[in-house]
Amino acid sequence: MFEGDCMRGDTHSEVGCSESGIQAERHTTASGGRLTDGGHDHSTGKAVWMPCDGHVSHTTDEDGAEALLRRLVKQVGDLSWQLEARCAQTDPDAFFPDRGRSAQDAKKVCEDCAVREKCLDWAIEHNERFGIWGGLSQQERKKLRRARRA
C-alpha cells in the first residue's frame, strides 16, 4: 500500500514467513479485502504483491509492476473520477460520521458534485458498506440497489 491509501476502518498487521523470516505488512480493508506487500515467492525468492484475490504477482521488474497495476485497475475500475469529486477538498471524516451523528454536511457537498452519479454507481457496484457515497448513506444505497434489481 502507498502512504495515504488507507480508509477509515482499515487495519494493518505484520505477517511473516517462517521459512525465510521475511516480514510483510498485511493491509486489511474495512470491507474485508486484503493486500499484502513485502512478501516473497518461496519458489523464486522474488518479492511479491498479493491482491485481495490471493493471486501472486512478481513486482521486481517494470513489466511486472505495470502488469500488476493494470490488473488492480481492472479489479477496482477507473477511479480517475475521484480527482473531480468535491469531497476530495473536504474533511473525509464528514463522510464517515459516527453512529447517531448527522451526515447532512457530507450530503450537501455531494448535491452539486460533478461526479455524484459515478460515485454512487461505484459504491453500489462495489457494495460499499461505509460512509456517504454519491450523497447516500449505506442504508439508502441498499434501498436503491434493491429498487434497481426489481
C-alpha positions in Angstrom: 0.0 0.0 0.0 1.1 3.5 -0.6 1.1 6.0 2.3 -2.3 7.6 2.5 -4.2 4.8 0.7 -5.8 3.7 3.9 -9.5 4.3 4.6 -11.3 4.5 7.9 -11.7 1.1 9.4 -8.6 -0.4 7.7 -6.2 -2.4 9.8 -2.6 -3.4 9.5 -0.8 -6.4 10.9 2.6 -8.0 10.4 2.8 -11.3 8.7 5.9 -13.3 8.4 7.4 -16.3 6.6 8.6 -19.0 9.0 10.9 -20.4 6.3 12.8 -17.2 5.5 11.9 -14.9 8.4 10.9 -12.2 5.9 8.2 -9.9 7.4 5.5 -8.2 5.4 2.7 -5.9 6.2 -0.9 -7.1 5.7 -3.4 -4.3 4.9 -7.0 -5.4 5.6 -9.7 -3.0 4.3 -12.7 -2.2 6.3 -14.8 -4.3 3.8 -12.5 -7.3 4.4 -10.3 -7.1 1.3 -6.6 -7.9 1.8 -3.4 -6.7 0.3 0.0 -8.0 1.4 3.2 -6.3 0.3 6.8 -7.0 1.0 6.4 -10.8 1.0 8.2 -13.2 -1.3 7.6 -16.3 -3.5 9.3 -19.3 -2.0 9.9 -20.9 -5.4 11.8 -17.9 -6.8 12.7 -15.8 -3.8 11.3 -12.7 -5.6 9.3 -10.0 -3.9 5.5 -10.3 -4.5 2.4 -8.4 -4.1 -0.8 -10.3 -3.2 -4.1 -8.6 -4.2 -7.3 -9.5 -2.4 -7.9 -12.5 -4.6 -4.7 -14.1 -3.4 -3.1 -14.1 -6.8 0.7 -13.7 -6.6 2.4 -11.2 -8.9 6.1 -10.6 -9.2 6.9 -6.9 -8.9 10.7 -7.0 -9.1 10.9 -5.5 -12.7 9.0 -2.8 -14.5 6.9 -5.1 -16.6 5.7 -7.0 -13.6 4.8 -3.7 -11.8 2.9 -2.5 -14.9 1.0 -5.7 -15.3 0.1 -5.6 -11.6 -1.1 -2.1 -11.9 -3.3 -3.0 -14.9 -4.8 -5.9 -13.1 -5.5 -3.8 -10.0 -7.1 -1.1 -12.1 -9.2 -3.7 -13.8 -10.3 -5.1 -10.4 -11.1 -1.8 -8.9 -12.1 0.1 -12.0 -11.1 3.5 -13.2 -11.1 5.8 -10.3 -9.9 9.0 -12.1 -13.4 10.5 -11.5 -12.4 10.9 -7.8 -10.0 13.7 -8.8 -13.0 15.8 -9.8 -15.0 14.9 -6.7 -15.9 17.9 -4.4 -15.3 15.6 -1.4 -11.6 15.5 -2.3 -11.3 19.0 -0.9 -13.3 18.3 2.2 -12.6 16.7 5.5 -13.1 12.9 4.9 -14.4 12.4 8.5 -17.6 14.2 7.4 -18.4 11.3 5.1 -17.9 8.7 7.8 -20.0 10.1 10.7 -20.1 8.3 14.0 -23.3 6.4 14.7 -26.0 8.9 15.6 -24.2 11.9 14.1 -25.7 13.8 11.1 -24.4 13.2 7.6 -26.2 16.3 6.2 -22.9 18.2 5.8 -21.5 15.5 3.6 -24.7 15.1 1.6 -24.7 18.8 1.0 -21.2 18.5 -0.5 -22.5 15.8 -2.8 -25.6 17.7 -4.0 -23.9 19.6 -6.9 -20.8 17.4 -7.3 -19.9 16.8 -11.0 -19.2 13.1 -10.4 -22.0 12.3 -7.9 -23.6 9.7 -10.2 -20.2 7.9 -10.9 -19.5 7.9 -7.2 -22.9 6.5 -6.3 -22.7 3.9 -9.1 -19.2 2.8 -7.9 -20.4 2.5 -4.3 -23.4 0.4 -5.3 -21.3 -1.8 -7.7 -18.7 -2.5 -5.1 -21.2 -2.9 -2.2 -19.5 -0.1 -0.2 -20.8 -0.6 3.3 -19.4 2.5 5.0 -19.8 6.3 4.6 -21.6 8.7 2.3 -21.1 8.0 -1.4 -22.9 9.9 -4.1 -25.0 11.7 -1.5 -26.4 8.5 0.0 -25.9 6.5 3.2 -25.3 2.8 3.3 -29.0 2.2 4.1 -30.1 4.5 1.3 -27.8 2.8 -1.2 -29.1 -0.6 -0.1 -32.7 0.5 -0.9 -31.6 1.9 -4.3 -29.8 -1.3 -5.1 -32.9 -3.3 -4.4 -35.0 -0.9 -6.5 -32.6 -1.2 -9.4 -32.8 -5.0 -9.3 -36.6 -5.0 -9.3 
